[in-house]
């Protein structure tokens, strides 16, 4: 089957989570043939050799979220806020899949990249407990983003302003939910099975070890941490 879209994913983080980024990316490449994976990092070069499919950008001197801002030193760090600036950080990309570093890909997710977003900005899995009618709340740990639409409307600038003007509980996730409300495509929970946060999925494509307690994370972490990049070449299945 011919691909409709390029497969582009983004991971990000401060230096203390580089190892988690590697584990998450290895799980992705083990199962899915990718066109590009971006690492947003705080250095000009990553501290270990990466496969050619992974590209890096140094965001240490980013200007969108200045030090001293209300969310800059939050628990999840300022790097989470950079999701809101993806339309400018990645001017060359049409759409990207934003992935948290505590996600593990369980099987081929190639079909996710070709989901028809219609007139929506993003596609995410809902958090039924946090959402309150008529406001629906979605988890951004797995977030397919139409960067062209964000650029066309300029709505991402309002999200950046929001993050720079008030304290947000869930950082970029809150801003996306507020400004994209009504234009978020609901994905089945198999695309982001996050325990008590999202609905349970018996056979998920993506497992998200969100929250303070991460049962099973150490098992998967060690499995991929010790895996050689050369063993992470997904067979073409199209």
Order of alpha helices (4+ residues) and beta strands (2+ residues): beta-alpha-beta-beta-alpha-beta-beta-beta-beta-alpha-alpha-alpha-beta-beta-alpha
